[in-house]
Amino acid sequence: MRLETSQSRVIPIDADLDLTNMELPKDLNKQFLKDYPNIELRTSESVAYNCHGLTFASRRCWISKNSILNVIIEDDKYIEIAMTDVKPGDIVIYFSDKGDFNHSGVVTEYKPMYASPRIFSKWGNAGEFIHGLTDCPQLYGPHTKFYRCIL
């Protein structure tokens, strides 16, 4: 499979993983639901794609190279927006203290009266979850930015 940005730059993907869905531990989702009681399970466990593959490639692959996310954001005309301007369909990227892209997801809902938007994202080899902005594993990073595609 070949994946490109809107400017025809190739997006390196990881499509052939050693682990198959049959080899996945079947308790990943259960553990997350236990650890984060306010989240909602959306899909079963899968190794077919990761969070960036969900957010930027319609669940087709793993995108694991940090540097390519900057290329996708630039080429596909994403602009950074304030959380107060977020609408369903916008994306969120979680960053480490060093600025690494650790996680991404799609905004499903945001109303100004809420403390933060609702997100759906893929959690590693587990499934997709609907969750609050900070109601997810801390390893994703303490910093977030929101983006909207203006293509």
N, CA, C and O atoms as a GROMACS GRO file, in nm:
protein
  604
    1MET      N    1   0.085  -0.117   0.000
    1MET     CA    2   0.000   0.000   0.000
    1MET      C    3   0.090   0.124   0.000
    1MET      O    4   0.194   0.127   0.065
    2ARG      N    5   0.048   0.225  -0.074
    2ARG     CA    6   0.120   0.351  -0.080
    2ARG      C    7   0.028   0.460  -0.028
    2ARG      O    8  -0.087   0.472  -0.070
    3LEU      N    9   0.079   0.539   0.065
    3LEU     CA   10   0.003   0.647   0.125
    3LEU      C   11   0.079   0.776   0.101
    3LEU      O   12   0.201   0.782   0.122
    4GLU      N   13   0.008   0.880   0.057
    4GLU     CA   14   0.072   1.008   0.026
    4GLU      C   15  -0.007   1.122   0.088
    4GLU      O   16  -0.126   1.109   0.118
    5THR      N   17   0.062   1.234   0.109
    5THR     CA   18  -0.005   1.357   0.150
    5THR      C   19  -0.074   1.418   0.028
    5THR      O   20  -0.060   1.366  -0.082
    6SER      N   21  -0.146   1.524   0.047
    6SER     CA   22  -0.212   1.591  -0.065
    6SER      C   23  -0.112   1.654  -0.161
    6SER      O   24  -0.148   1.689  -0.273
    7GLN      N   25   0.013   1.668  -0.118
    7GLN     CA   26   0.119   1.723  -0.203
    7GLN      C   27   0.206   1.613  -0.263
    7GLN      O   28   0.316   1.640  -0.312
    8SER      N   29   0.157   1.490  -0.260
    8SER     CA   30   0.222   1.372  -0.319
    8SER      C   31   0.352   1.330  -0.250
    8SER      O   32   0.433   1.260  -0.310
    9ARG      N   33   0.371   1.372  -0.127
    9ARG     CA   34   0.486   1.320  -0.052
    9ARG      C   35   0.446   1.187   0.012
    9ARG      O   36   0.337   1.174   0.068
   10VAL      N   37   0.534   1.089   0.002
   10VAL     CA   38   0.506   0.955   0.054
   10VAL      C   39   0.507   0.956   0.206
   10VAL      O   40   0.596   1.014   0.268
   11ILE      N   41   0.407   0.892   0.264
   11ILE     CA   42   0.398   0.875   0.408
   11ILE      C   43   0.446   0.734   0.440
   11ILE      O   44   0.380   0.637   0.403
   12PRO      N   45   0.561   0.720   0.507
   12PRO     CA   46   0.607   0.585   0.543
   12PRO      C   47   0.512   0.521   0.643
   12PRO      O   48   0.475   0.582   0.744
   13ILE      N   49   0.473   0.398   0.614
   13ILE     CA   50   0.379   0.328   0.702
   13ILE      C   51   0.438   0.196   0.746
   13ILE      O   52   0.531   0.143   0.685
   14ASP      N   53   0.383   0.144   0.853
   14ASP     CA   54   0.418   0.013   0.904
   14ASP      C   55   0.294  -0.074   0.890
   14ASP      O   56   0.209  -0.077   0.979
   15ALA      N   57   0.283  -0.145   0.779
   15ALA     CA   58   0.163  -0.225   0.753
   15ALA      C   59   0.179  -0.371   0.790
   15ALA      O   60   0.079  -0.438   0.817
   16ASP      N   61   0.301  -0.422   0.792
   16ASP     CA   62   0.323  -0.565   0.818
   16ASP      C   63   0.379  -0.583   0.958
   16ASP      O   64   0.501  -0.583   0.977
   17LEU      N   65   0.293  -0.599   1.055
   17LEU     CA   66   0.338  -0.618   1.192
   17LEU      C   67   0.352  -0.767   1.223
   17LEU      O   68   0.280  -0.850   1.167
   18ASP      N   69   0.445  -0.799   1.310
   18ASP     CA   70   0.468  -0.938   1.346
   18ASP      C   71   0.351  -0.997   1.425
   18ASP      O   72   0.321  -1.116   1.413
   19LEU      N   73   0.287  -0.916   1.505
   19LEU     CA   74   0.177  -0.961   1.590
   19LEU      C   75   0.047  -0.964   1.510
   19LEU      O   76   0.015  -0.867   1.441
   20THR      N   77  -0.027  -1.072   1.520
   20THR     CA   78  -0.157  -1.079   1.453
   20THR      C   79  -0.268  -1.055   1.555
   20THR      O   80  -0.244  -1.063   1.676
   21ASN      N   81  -0.386  -1.025   1.508
   21ASN     CA   82  -0.500  -1.005   1.598
   21ASN      C   83  -0.527  -1.131   1.681
   21ASN      O   84  -0.574  -1.120   1.794
   22MET      N   85  -0.498  -1.248   1.627
   22MET     CA   86  -0.520  -1.372   1.701
   22MET      C   87  -0.427  -1.384   1.822
   22MET      O   88  -0.460  -1.451   1.919
   23GLU      N   89  -0.311  -1.318   1.816
   23GLU     CA   90  -0.212  -1.327   1.924
   23GLU      C   91  -0.230  -1.218   2.030
   23GLU      O   92  -0.159  -1.217   2.131
   24LEU      N   93  -0.322  -1.127   2.007
   24LEU     CA   94  -0.342  -1.017   2.102
   24LEU      C   95  -0.396  -1.067   2.234
   24LEU      O   96  -0.483  -1.154   2.237
   25PRO      N   97  -0.346  -1.012   2.344
   25PRO     CA   98  -0.411  -1.043   2.472
   25PRO      C   99  -0.553  -0.984   2.469
   25PRO      O  100  -0.572  -0.869   2.432
   26LYS      N  101  -0.650  -1.063   2.507
   26LYS     CA  102  -0.790  -1.020   2.496
   26LYS      C  103  -0.838  -0.939   2.615
   26LYS      O  104  -0.957  -0.909   2.625
   27ASP      N  105  -0.748  -0.903   2.704
   27ASP     CA  106  -0.791  -0.826   2.820
   27ASP      C  107  -0.745  -0.680   2.816
   27ASP      O  108  -0.763  -0.608   2.914
   28LEU      N  109  -0.686  -0.637   2.704
   28LEU     CA  110  -0.640  -0.498   2.695
   28LEU      C  111  -0.755  -0.400   2.716
   28LEU      O  112  -0.746  -0.309   2.799
   29ASN      N  113  -0.863  -0.418   2.642
   29ASN     CA  114  -0.977  -0.327   2.655
   29ASN      C  115  -1.036  -0.332   2.795
   29ASN      O  116  -1.071  -0.228   2.851
   30LYS      N  117  -1.048  -0.453   2.851
   30LYS     CA  118  -1.105  -0.467   2.986
   30LYS      C  119  -1.022  -0.390   3.088
   30LYS      O  120  -1.076  -0.325   3.177
   31GLN      N  121  -0.890  -0.398   3.075
   31GLN     CA  122  -0.803  -0.328   3.170
   31GLN      C  123  -0.819  -0.177   3.157
   31GLN      O  124  -0.826  -0.106   3.258
   32PHE      N  125  -0.824  -0.127   3.034
   32PHE     CA  126  -0.844   0.017   3.015
   32PHE      C  127  -0.979   0.063   3.071
   32PHE      O  128  -0.988   0.168   3.134
   33LEU      N  129  -1.084  -0.016   3.048
   33LEU     CA  130  -1.216   0.019   3.101
   33LEU      C  131  -1.215   0.021   3.254
   33LEU      O  132  -1.285   0.101   3.316
   34LYS      N  133  -1.136  -0.066   3.313
   34LYS     CA  134  -1.124  -0.069   3.459
   34LYS      C  135  -1.046   0.053   3.508
   34LYS      O  136  -1.085   0.118   3.606
   35ASP      N  137  -0.935   0.084   3.440
   35ASP     CA  138  -0.849   0.195   3.481
   35ASP      C  139  -0.910   0.332   3.456
   35ASP      O  140  -0.881   0.428   3.527
   36TYR      N  141  -0.996   0.342   3.355
   36TYR     CA  142  -1.056   0.470   3.316
   36TYR      C  143  -1.208   0.452   3.307
   36TYR      O  144  -1.261   0.430   3.198
   37PRO      N  145  -1.278   0.460   3.420
   37PRO     CA  146  -1.421   0.428   3.422
   37PRO      C  147  -1.510   0.522   3.342
   37PRO      O  148  -1.626   0.489   3.317
   38ASN      N  149  -1.460   0.638   3.300
   38ASN     CA  150  -1.542   0.732   3.224
   38ASN      C  151  -1.527   0.720   3.074
   38ASN      O  152  -1.584   0.800   3.000
   39ILE      N  153  -1.451   0.622   3.028
   39ILE     CA  154  -1.433   0.605   2.884
   39ILE      C  155  -1.538   0.510   2.829
   39ILE      O  156  -1.602   0.436   2.904
   40GLU      N  157  -1.552   0.513   2.697
   40GLU     CA  158  -1.648   0.424   2.630
   40GLU      C  159  -1.573   0.345   2.522
   40GLU      O  160  -1.502   0.404   2.440
   41LEU      N  161  -1.587   0.215   2.524
   41LEU     CA  162  -1.524   0.129   2.424
   41LEU      C  163  -1.597   0.144   2.291
   41LEU      O  164  -1.720   0.141   2.286
   42ARG      N  165  -1.520   0.159   2.184
   42ARG     CA  166  -1.577   0.176   2.051
   42ARG      C  167  -1.552   0.055   1.962
   42ARG      O  168  -1.640   0.016   1.885
   43THR      N  169  -1.432  -0.008   1.971
   43THR     CA  170  -1.398  -0.123   1.887
   43THR      C  171  -1.317  -0.225   1.966
   43THR      O  172  -1.266  -0.194   2.074
   44SER      N  173  -1.306  -0.344   1.912
   44SER     CA  174  -1.224  -0.447   1.976
   44SER      C  175  -1.076  -0.420   1.948
   44SER      O  176  -1.040  -0.331   1.871
   45GLU      N  177  -0.990  -0.500   2.013
   45GLU     CA  178  -0.846  -0.487   1.995
   45GLU      C  179  -0.809  -0.512   1.850
   45GLU      O  180  -0.874  -0.589   1.780
   46SER      N  181  -0.702  -0.444   1.804
   46SER     CA  182  -0.656  -0.463   1.666
   46SER      C  183  -0.511  -0.418   1.652
   46SER      O  184  -0.469  -0.321   1.716
   47VAL      N  185  -0.436  -0.489   1.569
   47VAL     CA  186  -0.301  -0.446   1.536
   47VAL      C  187  -0.295  -0.388   1.394
   47VAL      O  188  -0.187  -0.358   1.345
   48ALA      N  189  -0.408  -0.372   1.330
   48ALA     CA  190  -0.412  -0.326   1.192
   48ALA      C  191  -0.371  -0.180   1.176
   48ALA      O  192  -0.325  -0.140   1.069
   49TYR      N  193  -0.387  -0.100   1.281
   49TYR     CA  194  -0.356   0.043   1.272
   49TYR      C  195  -0.332   0.096   1.412
   49TYR      O  196  -0.370   0.034   1.511
   50ASN      N  197  -0.268   0.212   1.419
   50ASN     CA  198  -0.247   0.279   1.548
   50ASN      C  199  -0.325   0.410   1.549
   50ASN      O  200  -0.403   0.437   1.457
   51CYS      N  201  -0.304   0.490   1.652
   51CYS     CA  202  -0.380   0.615   1.666
   51CYS      C  203  -0.358   0.708   1.547
   51CYS      O  204  -0.454   0.768   1.498
   52HIS      N  205  -0.234   0.722   1.500
   52HIS     CA  206  -0.207   0.810   1.386
   52HIS      C  207  -0.264   0.752   1.257
   52HIS      O  208  -0.306   0.826   1.168
   53GLY      N  209  -0.266   0.618   1.246
   53GLY     CA  210  -0.331   0.555   1.132
   53GLY      C  211  -0.481   0.579   1.131
   53GLY      O  212  -0.542   0.593   1.025
   54LEU      N  213  -0.541   0.584   1.249
   54LEU     CA  214  -0.682   0.619   1.262
   54LEU      C  215  -0.704   0.764   1.223
   54LEU      O  216  -0.789   0.795   1.139
   55THR      N  217  -0.627   0.852   1.284
   55THR     CA  218  -0.647   0.996   1.267
   55THR      C  219  -0.617   1.044   1.125
   55THR      O  220  -0.691   1.125   1.070
   56PHE      N  221  -0.509   0.994   1.065
   56PHE     CA  222  -0.463   1.048   0.938
   56PHE      C  223  -0.475   0.953   0.819
   56PHE      O  224  -0.454   0.996   0.705
   57ALA      N  225  -0.509   0.827   0.841
   57ALA     CA  226  -0.510   0.731   0.730
   57ALA      C  227  -0.631   0.638   0.731
   57ALA      O  228  -0.625   0.528   0.677
   58SER      N  229  -0.740   0.681   0.789
   58SER     CA  230  -0.865   0.606   0.785
   58SER      C  231  -0.852   0.460   0.827
   58SER      O  232  -0.911   0.372   0.766
   59ARG      N  233  -0.774   0.436   0.933
   59ARG     CA  234  -0.758   0.302   0.991
   59ARG      C  235  -0.687   0.203   0.897
   59ARG      O  236  -0.708   0.083   0.910
   60ARG      N  237  -0.605   0.250   0.805
   60ARG     CA  238  -0.543   0.162   0.708
   60ARG      C  239  -0.406   0.109   0.748
   60ARG      O  240  -0.359   0.012   0.690
   61CYS      N  241  -0.340   0.171   0.846
   61CYS     CA  242  -0.201   0.134   0.872
   61CYS      C  243  -0.153   0.193   1.004
   61CYS      O  244  -0.225   0.266   1.073
   62TRP      N  245  -0.029   0.160   1.038
   62TRP     CA  246   0.042   0.223   1.147
   62TRP      C  247   0.128   0.334   1.088
   62TRP      O  248   0.199   0.311   0.990
   63ILE      N  249   0.121   0.451   1.145
   63ILE     CA  250   0.213   0.560   1.112
   63ILE      C  251   0.293   0.584   1.239
   63ILE      O  252   0.239   0.634   1.338
   64SER      N  253   0.420   0.550   1.236
   64SER     CA  254   0.496   0.558   1.360
   64SER      C  255   0.612   0.657   1.356
   64SER      O  256   0.672   0.686   1.459
   65LYS      N  257   0.646   0.708   1.240
   65LYS     CA  258   0.756   0.803   1.232
   65LYS      C  259   0.707   0.941   1.273
   65LYS      O  260   0.621   1.001   1.208
   66ASN      N  261   0.762   0.991   1.382
   66ASN     CA  262   0.723   1.121   1.435
   66ASN      C  263   0.737   1.233   1.334
   66ASN      O  264   0.651   1.320   1.324
   67SER      N  265   0.845   1.231   1.258
   67SER     CA  266   0.872   1.340   1.165
   67SER      C  267   0.767   1.351   1.055
   67SER      O  268   0.745   1.460   1.003
   68ILE      N  269   0.703   1.242   1.019
   68ILE     CA  270   0.605   1.247   0.911
   68ILE      C  271   0.478   1.322   0.952
   68ILE      O  272   0.408   1.376   0.865
   69LEU      N  273   0.448   1.327   1.081
   69LEU     CA  274   0.327   1.399   1.121
   69LEU      C  275   0.338   1.547   1.090
   69LEU      O  276   0.238   1.610   1.051
   70ASN      N  277   0.455   1.606   1.104
   70ASN     CA  278   0.473   1.746   1.064
   70ASN      C  279   0.449   1.764   0.914
   70ASN      O  280   0.390   1.863   0.872
   71VAL      N  281   0.495   1.667   0.835
   71VAL     CA  282   0.474   1.671   0.690
   71VAL      C  283   0.324   1.663   0.658
   71VAL      O  284   0.274   1.739   0.576
   72ILE      N  285   0.254   1.571   0.722
   72ILE     CA  286   0.110   1.556   0.699
   72ILE      C  287   0.038   1.685   0.738
   72ILE      O  288  -0.046   1.734   0.662
   73ILE      N  289   0.070   1.740   0.853
   73ILE     CA  290   0.004   1.864   0.899
   73ILE      C  291   0.028   1.977   0.800
   73ILE      O  292  -0.063   2.054   0.769
   74GLU      N  293   0.150   1.989   0.751
   74GLU     CA  294   0.183   2.095   0.655
   74GLU      C  295   0.118   2.072   0.519
   74GLU      O  296   0.048   2.159   0.467
   75ASP      N  297   0.141   1.954   0.462
   75ASP     CA  298   0.091   1.925   0.327
   75ASP      C  299  -0.061   1.921   0.319
   75ASP      O  300  -0.119   1.966   0.220
   76ASP      N  301  -0.125   1.868   0.420
   76ASP     CA  302  -0.270   1.851   0.416
   76ASP      C  303  -0.344   1.971   0.475
   76ASP      O  304  -0.465   1.964   0.499
   77LYS      N  305  -0.272   2.079   0.496
   77LYS     CA  306  -0.331   2.209   0.535
   77LYS      C  307  -0.407   2.204   0.667
   77LYS      O  308  -0.522   2.247   0.675
   78TYR      N  309  -0.342   2.151   0.769
   78TYR     CA  310  -0.398   2.157   0.903
   78TYR      C  311  -0.350   2.287   0.967
   78TYR      O  312  -0.233   2.324   0.956
   79ILE      N  313  -0.442   2.355   1.033
   79ILE     CA  314  -0.404   2.475   1.108
   79ILE      C  315  -0.432   2.451   1.256
   79ILE      O  316  -0.529   2.384   1.292
   80GLU      N  317  -0.346   2.506   1.339
   80GLU     CA  318  -0.368   2.492   1.482
   80GLU      C  319  -0.482   2.584   1.524
   80GLU      O  320  -0.493   2.697   1.477
   81ILE      N  321  -0.568   2.534   1.612
   81ILE     CA  322  -0.680   2.612   1.661
   81ILE      C  323  -0.684   2.604   1.814
   81ILE      O  324  -0.630   2.512   1.874
   82ALA      N  325  -0.748   2.701   1.873
   82ALA     CA  326  -0.764   2.703   2.019
   82ALA      C  327  -0.870   2.601   2.059
   82ALA      O  328  -0.962   2.572   1.983
   83MET      N  329  -0.856   2.547   2.180
   83MET     CA  330  -0.954   2.450   2.228
   83MET      C  331  -1.095   2.510   2.227
   83MET      O  332  -1.192   2.438   2.203
   84THR      N  333  -1.108   2.637   2.253
   84THR     CA  334  -1.240   2.700   2.255
   84THR      C  335  -1.305   2.705   2.117
   84THR      O  336  -1.426   2.728   2.107
   85ASP      N  337  -1.228   2.684   2.011
   85ASP     CA  338  -1.281   2.685   1.874
   85ASP      C  339  -1.300   2.546   1.815
   85ASP      O  340  -1.338   2.532   1.699
   86VAL      N  341  -1.275   2.443   1.895
   86VAL     CA  342  -1.280   2.304   1.847
   86VAL      C  343  -1.422   2.264   1.810
   86VAL      O  344  -1.519   2.301   1.876
   87LYS      N  345  -1.431   2.188   1.700
   87LYS     CA  346  -1.558   2.132   1.653
   87LYS      C  347  -1.538   1.984   1.623
   87LYS      O  348  -1.425   1.941   1.600
   88PRO      N  349  -1.646   1.906   1.623
   88PRO     CA  350  -1.632   1.765   1.587
   88PRO      C  351  -1.564   1.750   1.451
   88PRO      O  352  -1.592   1.824   1.357
   89GLY      N  353  -1.472   1.654   1.444
   89GLY     CA  354  -1.396   1.631   1.322
   89GLY      C  355  -1.256   1.691   1.327
   89GLY      O  356  -1.168   1.649   1.251
   90ASP      N  357  -1.234   1.787   1.416
   90ASP     CA  358  -1.098   1.840   1.435
   90ASP      C  359  -1.015   1.731   1.501
   90ASP      O  360  -1.068   1.632   1.551
   91ILE      N  361  -0.884   1.750   1.501
   91ILE     CA  362  -0.798   1.649   1.562
   91ILE      C  363  -0.722   1.707   1.680
   91ILE      O  364  -0.705   1.828   1.692
   92VAL      N  365  -0.678   1.618   1.766
   92VAL     CA  366  -0.593   1.654   1.878
   92VAL      C  367  -0.466   1.571   1.869
   92VAL      O  368  -0.470   1.452   1.836
   93ILE      N  369  -0.355   1.635   1.899
   93ILE     CA  370  -0.228   1.563   1.906
   93ILE      C  371  -0.173   1.582   2.047
   93ILE      O  372  -0.168   1.694   2.098
   94TYR      N  373  -0.132   1.472   2.107
   94TYR     CA  374  -0.072   1.472   2.241
   94TYR      C  375   0.080   1.470   2.224
   94TYR      O  376   0.134   1.392   2.146
   95PHE      N  377   0.148   1.558   2.298
   95PHE     CA  378   0.293   1.574   2.287
   95PHE      C  379   0.361   1.543   2.420
   95PHE      O  380   0.305   1.562   2.527
   96SER      N  381   0.483   1.495   2.409
   96SER     CA  382   0.567   1.478   2.527
   96SER      C  383   0.629   1.613   2.563
   96SER      O  384   0.613   1.710   2.490
   97ASP      N  385   0.698   1.618   2.675
   97ASP     CA  386   0.770   1.740   2.714
   97ASP      C  387   0.875   1.779   2.609
   97ASP      O  388   0.907   1.897   2.594
   98LYS      N  389   0.928   1.680   2.536
   98LYS     CA  390   1.029   1.707   2.434
   98LYS      C  391   0.968   1.748   2.300
   98LYS      O  392   1.040   1.782   2.207
   99GLY      N  393   0.834   1.745   2.290
   99GLY     CA  394   0.768   1.782   2.165
   99GLY      C  395   0.741   1.667   2.071
   99GLY      O  396   0.700   1.688   1.957
  100ASP      N  397   0.764   1.543   2.118
  100ASP     CA  398   0.736   1.426   2.034
  100ASP      C  399   0.585   1.405   2.024
  100ASP      O  400   0.512   1.425   2.121
  101PHE      N  401   0.540   1.363   1.906
  101PHE     CA  402   0.400   1.328   1.886
  101PHE      C  403   0.377   1.190   1.947
  101PHE      O  404   0.425   1.091   1.892
  102ASN      N  405   0.306   1.182   2.056
  102ASN     CA  406   0.285   1.054   2.123
  102ASN      C  407   0.151   0.989   2.093
  102ASN      O  408   0.137   0.868   2.102
  103HIS      N  409   0.053   1.070   2.056
  103HIS     CA  410  -0.082   1.016   2.041
  103HIS      C  411  -0.165   1.117   1.962
  103HIS      O  412  -0.137   1.236   1.962
  104SER      N  413  -0.268   1.067   1.894
  104SER     CA  414  -0.360   1.156   1.824
  104SER      C  415  -0.500   1.097   1.828
  104SER      O  416  -0.518   0.978   1.852
  105GLY      N  417  -0.598   1.182   1.805
  105GLY     CA  418  -0.736   1.139   1.804
  105GLY      C  419  -0.823   1.241   1.734
  105GLY      O  420  -0.776   1.346   1.689
  106VAL      N  421  -0.950   1.208   1.725
  106VAL     CA  422  -1.047   1.293   1.656
  106VAL      C  423  -1.150   1.343   1.757
  106VAL      O  424  -1.199   1.267   1.840
  107VAL      N  425  -1.181   1.471   1.749
  107VAL     CA  426  -1.281   1.530   1.837
  107VAL      C  427  -1.419   1.483   1.795
  107VAL      O  428  -1.455   1.491   1.677
  108THR      N  429  -1.496   1.434   1.891
  108THR     CA  430  -1.634   1.391   1.861
  108THR      C  431  -1.736   1.491   1.911
  108THR      O  432  -1.846   1.501   1.857
  109GLU      N  433  -1.699   1.567   2.014
  109GLU     CA  434  -1.796   1.660   2.073
  109GLU      C  435  -1.722   1.764   2.156
  109GLU      O  436  -1.624   1.733   2.225
  110TYR      N  437  -1.770   1.886   2.148
  110TYR     CA  438  -1.720   1.989   2.239
  110TYR      C  439  -1.826   2.097   2.254
  110TYR      O  440  -1.874   2.153   2.156
  111LYS      N  441  -1.860   2.123   2.377
  111LYS     CA  442  -1.953   2.229   2.409
  111LYS      C  443  -1.883   2.318   2.510
  111LYS      O  444  -1.825   2.268   2.606
  112PRO      N  445  -1.886   2.448   2.492
  112PRO     CA  446  -1.813   2.539   2.581
  112PRO      C  447  -1.840   2.518   2.730
  112PRO      O  448  -1.755   2.551   2.813
  113MET      N  449  -1.956   2.465   2.766
  113MET     CA  450  -1.985   2.445   2.908
  113MET      C  451  -1.907   2.327   2.966
  113MET      O  452  -1.899   2.313   3.089
  114TYR      N  453  -1.849   2.241   2.879
  114TYR     CA  454  -1.770   2.128   2.925
  114TYR      C  455  -1.626   2.173   2.950
  114TYR      O  456  -1.580   2.271   2.891
  115ALA      N  457  -1.557   2.102   3.035
  115ALA     CA  458  -1.418   2.136   3.065
  115ALA      C  459  -1.326   2.104   2.947
  115ALA      O  460  -1.226   2.173   2.926
  116SER      N  461  -1.360   2.002   2.871
  116SER     CA  462  -1.276   1.964   2.758
  116SER      C  463  -1.358   1.886   2.655
  116SER      O  464  -1.467   1.837   2.686
  117PRO      N  465  -1.306   1.876   2.534
  117PRO     CA  466  -1.379   1.801   2.431
  117PRO      C  467  -1.374   1.650   2.455
  117PRO      O  468  -1.291   1.601   2.531
  118ARG      N  469  -1.465   1.580   2.390
  118ARG     CA  470  -1.463   1.434   2.388
  118ARG      C  471  -1.384   1.394   2.264
  118ARG      O  472  -1.393   1.457   2.159
  119ILE      N  473  -1.307   1.288   2.278
  119ILE     CA  474  -1.215   1.243   2.173
  119ILE      C  475  -1.241   1.096   2.144
  119ILE      O  476  -1.281   1.022   2.234
  120PHE      N  477  -1.220   1.053   2.020
  120PHE     CA  478  -1.207   0.909   2.001
  120PHE      C  479  -1.070   0.883   1.942
  120PHE      O  480  -1.023   0.952   1.852
  121SER      N  481  -1.006   0.780   1.998
  121SER     CA  482  -0.870   0.750   1.957
  121SER      C  483  -0.842   0.601   1.977
  121SER      O  484  -0.913   0.532   2.050
  122LYS      N  485  -0.739   0.555   1.913
  122LYS     CA  486  -0.694   0.416   1.921
  122LYS      C  487  -0.582   0.408   2.023
  122LYS      O  488  -0.488   0.488   2.018
  123TRP      N  489  -0.590   0.314   2.116
  123TRP     CA  490  -0.493   0.303   2.224
  123TRP      C  491  -0.401   0.184   2.200
  123TRP      O  492  -0.429   0.074   2.246
  124GLY      N  493  -0.292   0.206   2.128
  124GLY     CA  494  -0.194   0.101   2.103
  124GLY      C  495  -0.256  -0.019   2.034
  124GLY      O  496  -0.325  -0.004   1.933
  125ASN      N  497  -0.233  -0.139   2.089
  125ASN     CA  498  -0.292  -0.261   2.034
  125ASN      C  499  -0.434  -0.284   2.083
  125ASN      O  500  -0.500  -0.379   2.041
  126ALA      N  501  -0.480  -0.200   2.171
  126ALA     CA  502  -0.618  -0.212   2.221
  126ALA      C  503  -0.713  -0.155   2.116
  126ALA      O  504  -0.675  -0.136   2.000
  127GLY      N  505  -0.835  -0.128   2.156
  127GLY     CA  506  -0.934  -0.078   2.063
  127GLY      C  507  -0.938   0.073   2.058
  127GLY      O  508  -0.846   0.141   2.105
  128GLU      N  509  -1.045   0.123   2.001
  128GLU     CA  510  -1.072   0.266   1.999
  128GLU      C  511  -1.160   0.298   2.120
  128GLU      O  512  -1.247   0.219   2.158
  129PHE      N  513  -1.136   0.414   2.178
  129PHE     CA  514  -1.214   0.458   2.294
  129PHE      C  515  -1.261   0.600   2.273
  129PHE      O  516  -1.194   0.681   2.210
  130ILE      N  517  -1.377   0.629   2.327
  130ILE     CA  518  -1.427   0.766   2.336
  130ILE      C  519  -1.396   0.811   2.477
  130ILE      O  520  -1.431   0.742   2.574
  131HIS      N  521  -1.332   0.926   2.490
  131HIS     CA  522  -1.282   0.967   2.621
  131HIS      C  523  -1.270   1.119   2.630
  131HIS      O  524  -1.269   1.189   2.528
  132GLY      N  525  -1.259   1.168   2.751
  132GLY     CA  526  -1.228   1.308   2.772
  132GLY      C  527  -1.084   1.335   2.734
  132GLY      O  528  -1.004   1.241   2.724
  133LEU      N  529  -1.050   1.459   2.714
  133LEU     CA  530  -0.917   1.498   2.669
  133LEU      C  531  -0.806   1.439   2.755
  133LEU      O  532  -0.706   1.390   2.702
  134THR      N  533  -0.822   1.444   2.885
  134THR     CA  534  -0.716   1.395   2.974
  134THR      C  535  -0.749   1.259   3.036
  134THR      O  536  -0.673   1.210   3.120
  135ASP      N  537  -0.858   1.199   2.997
  135ASP     CA  538  -0.899   1.069   3.051
  135ASP      C  539  -0.843   0.957   2.964
  135ASP      O  540  -0.916   0.880   2.902
  136CYS      N  541  -0.709   0.951   2.960
  136CYS     CA  542  -0.638   0.853   2.879
  136CYS      C  543  -0.501   0.829   2.942
  136CYS      O  544  -0.461   0.902   3.033
  137PRO      N  545  -0.428   0.730   2.894
  137PRO     CA  546  -0.298   0.700   2.955
  137PRO      C  547  -0.205   0.821   2.959
  137PRO      O  548  -0.191   0.893   2.860
  138GLN      N  549  -0.141   0.843   3.072
  138GLN     CA  550  -0.052   0.957   3.091
  138GLN      C  551   0.069   0.952   2.999
  138GLN      O  552   0.128   1.056   2.968
  139LEU      N  553   0.108   0.833   2.955
  139LEU     CA  554   0.225   0.823   2.869
  139LEU      C  555   0.206   0.893   2.735
  139LEU      O  556   0.302   0.916   2.663
  140TYR      N  557   0.081   0.927   2.701
  140TYR     CA  558   0.057   0.998   2.576
  140TYR      C  559   0.112   1.140   2.580
  140TYR      O  560   0.136   1.201   2.476
  141GLY      N  561   0.131   1.192   2.698
  141GLY     CA  562   0.195   1.323   2.709
  141GLY      C  563   0.106   1.426   2.773
  141GLY      O  564  -0.016   1.421   2.764
  142PRO      N  565   0.172   1.520   2.838
  142PRO     CA  566   0.096   1.619   2.912
  142PRO      C  567   0.046   1.738   2.828
  142PRO      O  568  -0.030   1.821   2.877
  143HIS      N  569   0.089   1.746   2.703
  143HIS     CA  570   0.056   1.863   2.622
  143HIS      C  571  -0.031   1.824   2.503
  143HIS      O  572  -0.013   1.717   2.445
  144THR      N  573  -0.124   1.910   2.468
  144THR     CA  574  -0.210   1.884   2.353
  144THR      C  575  -0.220   2.009   2.266
  144THR      O  576  -0.208   2.122   2.313
  145LYS      N  577  -0.242   1.984   2.137
  145LYS     CA  578  -0.272   2.089   2.040
  145LYS      C  579  -0.385   2.039   1.952
  145LYS      O  580  -0.396   1.919   1.924
  146PHE      N  581  -0.469   2.131   1.910
  146PHE     CA  582  -0.582   2.098   1.825
  146PHE      C  583  -0.557   2.152   1.685
  146PHE      O  584  -0.498   2.258   1.667
  147TYR      N  585  -0.605   2.076   1.585
  147TYR     CA  586  -0.585   2.114   1.446
  147TYR      C  587  -0.714   2.093   1.367
  147TYR      O  588  -0.796   2.008   1.399
  148ARG      N  589  -0.728   2.175   1.262
  148ARG     CA  590  -0.839   2.161   1.168
  148ARG      C  591  -0.782   2.160   1.028
  148ARG      O  592  -0.697   2.242   0.994
  149CYS      N  593  -0.830   2.067   0.946
  149CYS     CA  594  -0.789   2.060   0.807
  149CYS      C  595  -0.869   2.162   0.727
  149CYS      O  596  -0.992   2.166   0.737
  150ILE      N  597  -0.802   2.244   0.650
  150ILE     CA  598  -0.871   2.349   0.574
  150ILE      C  599  -0.862   2.325   0.424
  150ILE      O  600  -0.880   2.418   0.345
  151LEU      N  601  -0.835   2.202   0.383
  151LEU     CA  602  -0.830   2.168   0.240
  151LEU      C  603  -0.965   2.187   0.176
  151LEU      O  604  -0.980   2.164   0.056
   0.00000   0.00000   0.00000
